[in-house]
Amino acid sequence: MKEIKQFDVIILGGGLAGIYTALNIDASLHVGIFVKDALARGSSNLAQGGIAAEVNWDETKIEEHYEDTLRAGAYVNNPQATRIMVEEASKNIKKLIEIGVHFDTNEDGSLIMTLEGGHRSRRILHAGGDDTGAHMMHDLRSILNQHQNIDIYEDEMAIEILHNDNKALGVIVINQQNEEVYVLANKIVLATGGIGGIYKKSTNEKIACGDGIAMAYRAGVTIKNMEFVQFHPTGFYVEDQIGKTFLISEAVRGEGGILRNIEGVRFMEKYDKERMELAPRDVVSQAIHREMFDTWSDHVYLDITHKSKEFLMNRFPTIYQYCLEHGIDISKEYIPVSPVEHFLCGGIDTDVSGHTSMQNLYAIGECANTGVHGANRLASNSLLECIVFGGRVAEEINQEKDTFGKINVVLPDLTFTHKKFNFKDIRVEIRDVMSKYGFIVRKEEDLLLAKKLLTKHYHNLKKINVFSRYYYETLNMVTVALIIIEQALERKESIGCHFRLS
């Protein structure tokens, strides 16, 4: 007999978007959070720089944040969603502080604000100096454990959305015992994070396989703007390293860091004379890519040696210690850096309340295309997006709670194989293809070749239906990679972080 569980709300993903949403859902509702790995893993924990917000209401400053966001996003942002994000920032930051999240403060208790690329004002809050995500998530997990209405399921991966007549009814989950569980709910929230696992190098964990996006795609949900993959300009460079790359925060440039090529020459003036190192990430990444090409090198340098050792150890304790462990004293030596995959600006298309094109299904965080990032995300707007739209999704759910009831559904009669196939070679090729042909600079002939190679793997994987996390991660990886390539082919012009030579 198939195991069935029912909740009022299920949330897939345990990062900032998922947890903040859960904490704002009415305590009378039974919430299940399903995380395919450990709750302490994921991109939210890795966020260094901080969270962008005008905490005190100032119309001029809020308008400036709005304009900075549009400018970074090449003006293809959704203006309504962007305005909501910057205007509702303050109340959500105050809510975080009220429930027990601690940000860095001055001696007088005021919040410390810093500057990052693309911002004209110091509006970035941080925690632990340069370890904001880890500190925020530690606090939020502690708060989460105090909520009796929320059940957490770790190492349980959702693999398919149950739906009928374009209405989401639940999900199929692989539990810790590798058993099939049908989880039903009145409302389903996808907060499954990004897609870094489909690239050879990413600031994300390898577990970021685009699972929610791929599930939504298989269920016929609208997916948009997948070509806008943001590459962070300053991943810590280690020769021949593959996998998760340590991030050198945008805030280092915000505090005066200078980019130099392999010959030690400062170069950003050639690419953005006005903003220099504080240009948005797409501009800086493309500039570094060009410098590496022109100097026959695979990295450049970030120079922060003009700051004192004491300042660097206090402001960037995590970065300072990491670099020191790798033989670099950043108060005396340049930091070797190169662009790496960092963030997906598109995803599952939503409205300003998180609704997707399927009834009762919401998406928030990096897996969602709320429209606030446009063609390129402004630094530190990602955590802000999570709390603003997570709060709005929770509010929508709370307003509809009186309509909730038992879910009646005819469970699908699916046939799975339990053979232990090895998909390692396919994963390696997906990452190779995306790192060669879906990277910073794109050409039509390369995108067409990538589509051909990925389509072959997609069709081969669809021929079998293996009941395992390993299989579904691989299927999700190739699905998401194909969507990125196909949407990159459709968009002929270069804009934001989608740069085409042909």
N, C-alpha and C positions, 0 to 999 in steps of 0.2 A: 504493500500500500504506500502511495506517495505521501511524504510528509508535507503538511500544509501549515503555514503560520500566517496570522493576520494581525495587522497593525492599522492604526489610523493613518499614520504617515511613515514612509520609509525613506531614508536618505542614504544614497550610495556615495561614500567618500567621507573621510574623517579629517579633512584639512580645515582651514579657517572658514571657508564657505559653508561646509556641511555642519560643523559644530556650532557656528554662530546662528545658523538657521534653527538648529535643534533647540538651542537655548532660548530662542524667542518664540517658540511654539507654546501654546497654552498648556499649562501643566496637567489639564484634564485629558489631554490626548496622549495616546500610547505611541511612542516613536521608536523605530528601530533604525540604528545606524549600522550599515554593513560596509566593512573595509576589507579589501582583498588581501592586505598585508597587515603589518602592525600599525596601530593608531599613531604611533610616534614617528612613522616614516611619511614621506611625502614632501611636496615642494613648499608648502607653507612653513614647514620647520626650517627650510633652508634660506628663507628670505633674509637678506642681510640689511639692506639700506633702511627700510622703514615703511611708513604709511603716510601718504600725502593727504593733508586736510587743513583747511582753514578753520581752526577750532573756534575762534571767536568771530561772531557775525560781523563781516565787513564787506559790504556789497562790491567795493572796488577790488578787494583781494579775491573774492569769490569769482568775480567776472574774469579776473586775470588767470585764475586756475582753470576756468572754463576755456578761455582762449588759448592757454598754453597746451591744454589737452587736445583741442581741435587742431592746432598748428602741428603738434607732434604726429597726429593721426592723419595728416595730409587732407584734412577737411572732408574725409569720407565717413567720419563718425556719425552716429545718430545724435542730432543736437538735443532732442528731448531727453534721452537717456543720460547724455553727458551732463546736462544741466541738473538733472536729478541727483547724479552722483556727487557733484561738487557742492550742491546746496544741502544735501542730507548727510554730508560728511560729519559735520559737527555733532549732531545728535547721536550718531552711532559711535563716534569716538568717546563721547561722554558716557554712553551706555557701557562701553567696554571698561572704562575706568570705574564706573559704579559697581559693576559685577566682580571686579577684582583683577583686571589686567593692569600691569604696572609699566609705565613708560619712563624714560630717563628724564630727570628734572634738574633744574638749577638749584642752588642752595636755598633760594627763597620759595621753592616748591613749584615754580612755573615750569611748564613743559619746555624741554630743549628742542629747538627746531633747526634743521640743517637744510642745505641746498643740494639739488641733484640736477643732472642734465635735462635741459628743456624747460626747467622751472625758472621763473623770474624772481621768485621770492623764497625765503626760507620757510617752508611749510611742511617739512618732512619730520614726523615724530619717529623716534627710534627707542629701542630697548636693548640693554646690554651692550651699548655702544654700536657694534656692527653685527649683532646677533638677534635682530628684532623678531624674526619668525619663531625661532626656538623659544625665546622668552614668552612671547604671546601665547604660543600653543601649549607651553607648560602650564601657564596660568589657566587657560581655557579648559584643558583636560581635567585639571583639579576641580574646576567649577562644574564641569559636566558630570563628574562622579557623584555630585550632590543631588542630582535630579532623578528622583525615583521613577519618573514616567518614561525615561530614556533607557533603552537596552542597547548595548554595544556588542557587535559580532565581529571579531577580528579574524583574519585569515579565512574569510568567507566571500567568494567572488560571485557577483551577479553576472550572468552570461547572456541572458535574453530578456526582453521586455514582453510581458504578457499583455495583450491588447485585443480589443474587439471593436469594430466600427469606429476606429480612430480614438478610442478611449483606453488609456492605460489602466490596467487592473492589478499589476504586480510584476514580479520578476522571478526568473529561475536562478537559483543560487547553488553553487558548489560549496558544500560546507567543509568543515575541517576533516571530516571522515571521508571526504570525496564522494559524498552522497548528494542526490538530487533533492532540493527543497524548493517548494513553491511558496513564495512570500507574497501575500496579497495586501493591498492597502488602498485607501480612498485617495491618497495623494502620494505621488512618487517624485522625489527630488534627486536629480543627477548633479553631483558635485564631485566628479571623478578626476578632475585635474587635467593635466596637459599631455603632450605627445613626445616628450624628449627622448623616450626609449626607442624611437624609430631613427634616431641619428647616432652616429658613432661617438660623438662628443656632445654632451649637454650638461647644463647646470642642474637638470632634474635627476632624480633617481631613475634607474633603468625600468622600474615598475610603471613609469608613466607611459602607457601604451595607447592612450586615447580610447580606453575601454567604453566610457559612456557615450562618446561620439559614435563609435562603431555600432554599439547596441542600438542607439537612436536611428542611425542610418538603416540598419536592417529592419527596423520597425516602420520605416517610411517617413521619419521625422525630417524636417527641413534643416539642412546644414549649409552654412554660408561663410564666405571670406576665409576659407582655409588656406589660401595662398599666402596670407599674411602671417608668416612665421617669423618671429623676432629673434635675431641673433644678438646676444649680449656682446659688446665690443671687447670686454676685458675678462675673459676666462683665464685663470692661471695656466701658463703654458708649461707643459712637461712633454718632452720629445717622445713621440710614439704612444702617448697615453690614449686609451680608449675607455669610454664610460663616463661616469659622473665627474664633472670638472669643477674644481673649486672656483667660486666666483670672487672676483675683486670688485667690491661694491662700487656702484655709481657714485656713492658718497665720497669716495677717494678723489674723484675729479671735482666733486662739489666743494671739497676742501682745498682745491688748488692743484690737484694732480695734473701733470703735463705728459702728453703722449709724444714719444720720440720713436723714430724708425730704428732699424738695426744699426744705422750709422750714427745714432745719437742726435739726429736732427729733428726738431719739433716740426710737425707737418700740418696740424689741423687748420692753420690759417689758409692753406690752399683750398680747403673744401668748405669751410664756413667761417669767414673772417669775423663775423659778428659774434658768434657764440663759441667758437673755438672748441675746446674740450667739453663744453657744456651744451653742445648741440644734441638733439635727440639721438637715440640709439641707432636708428637706421642710417643716419648720416655718418655717424662715427664708425660703425661697422663697415660700411662701404668704403670709407676713407682708409681704414686699416687694411682692408682687402686689397685696395689699389696700391698702398705703400708696400705691402708684402710682395705683390707682383712686381713692382718696379725695382725693388731691392733684392729680388731673388731670395726671399726669406720666408719663414713660416711663422714668424711672430714679430711683435714690436715691443716697446717698453713703456711702462707707466712710471713716471718720475715724481716721487713725493719727498725727495731727500731734503727739500728746503724747509720742511717742517721738523720740529724738534722730536727727539726720541720720546720724551715724556708725553708730548701731545699725541703722537701716533700710538703709543701703548695704551693711552686712556681712551682715545676716540675710536681706534680700530684694534681692540685687543685680540679678536679672533684672527683677523687678517695678519696682524703683526706676528702672532705666534705661529700661524701656519707657514708663512714665508720663512720665518726663522728656522723652522723644522726642515725646510727645504733649502737651507744654506744661504738665505738672503735676508740681510738686515735692511729693511726698507727705509731706515733713516739714513743709510749710507749708499745703498745700491738700488738700481732700477729693478722694477718687477716685470718679468717677461709675461706678456699677455697675447692672446689671439681670440678672435670671435668664435663663439660656440652657440648652439641652439639654446634658447632660453625660455620663450613664451609663445603661446599660440594666441593671436589676436582675434581669430574667428572661432567658429564652432557651431554648436547647436543653436539655431536661431531662436531668440526670445523677444518678448515685448518688455516693457519697462517694469512689469511685475513678475518676470521670470517665466511666464507661460511659453511653452513651445507650441509647435503646430499640432500637437496631440493633446487632447483633453486630459486633465488631471496629471499631466507630466510637466515638471519644471526643470530648468537647468540654471545653475549659478556657478560663478568662479571661472576658472580657465577653460573648462569644457564648453562654456556658453559664449554665444555671440550676442552680447547685450547691445553692441554698437558703440560702447564708450571708447574703445581703443582705435577705431578706424583702421587705418593702414599701418599703424605703428603705435605701440603703447608708450605713454609717458611714464617715466620712472616713478615707482612707488604708488601708481594708481591701481595695481593689481589687488593688493590687500584691501584697498578702499572699496573696489568693486565688490569684493566678497562680502563685506559687512553691509554695504548699502543695499545691495540686491538680495542678500540673504535675509536681511530684515524685512524687506518688502514681500518676499515669498512667504515668510512666516506670518506676516500680517494678513495676506490673502487667505492662507490656510485657516487661520484663526477665525476669520469672518465667515468661513463656510463650514465650520465644525458641526453645526447643528444638522447638516444634511448627511453626515457620515452614517454608515451602517455596514452591515455584513456584506461582503463581496461574494456574489454568486457568479461563478465562472466554470465553464467546461474546460478542464485542463487538457492541453494538447497532448497527443499521443506521439511523443518524440522517440526516435530510435537513435541510441548512441553506441559507439564502439568504445571499448575500454582498453584498446591496444596502446602500448607505450611507444608511440612513434617519436622519433627524434626530429625536431624542427630547427635545430641549431643553425644549420647551413642556410636555411631560409631567412632566419633572423639576421644573420651576418650579411646576407646579400641585400636585404631591405635597408639596413643601415648604410651599407656601402653605396647603394643607389641613391639614397636620399642625401648623403653627404657629398656625393659627386655632382648630382644633377638637380637637387632641390635645395641647394645651399644659397648663399648670399647673391651670387650672380647666376642668372638662368638664361638658357638659350632654347629656342623651340626644338631644334634637333635633339638636344639632350633630354628635354622633357618628354618628347615622343619615345625616345629609347627607354627612358625610365618607365613610362606607361606600359610599354611592351613587356619589359622584364617583370614588373610588378603584377600585371594582369595574369601572366603565366602562373605565378605563385598563388594568386587569389583563386583562380579556377581550380587548381590542384587541391587547395585546402578546402574549398567548398564541396569537393567530391566526397569528402569524408566528414564525419561529425563525431569528433572524439570528445569524450566527457572528461576534460581535464583543464585546469587553469592554464597549463603550458600551451595547449592547443588554442584556446580562446584568446590568450594574449597575442599569439602569433597571427591568428586570423584578424584580430583587431588592429595590429600593427600594419599589416598589408592593406587592410581596408582604408585606414586613415591616410596612409602614405599615398594610395591611389587617388583619394579625394583631393589631397593637396596638389598632386601633379595635375589632375584634370582641371581643377579650378585655376591653377597657375597657367595652364594652356589657354583657358578661356579669357583671362585678363591679359590683353596684348601690351598695354602700356606699363611703364615703370611707375610705381607709386609706393611711397612708404618703404616697408621692408621687402616689397616684391620688386626686385630689380631685374629687368630683362635686357639682354644685349641684342636679342633677336626674337 
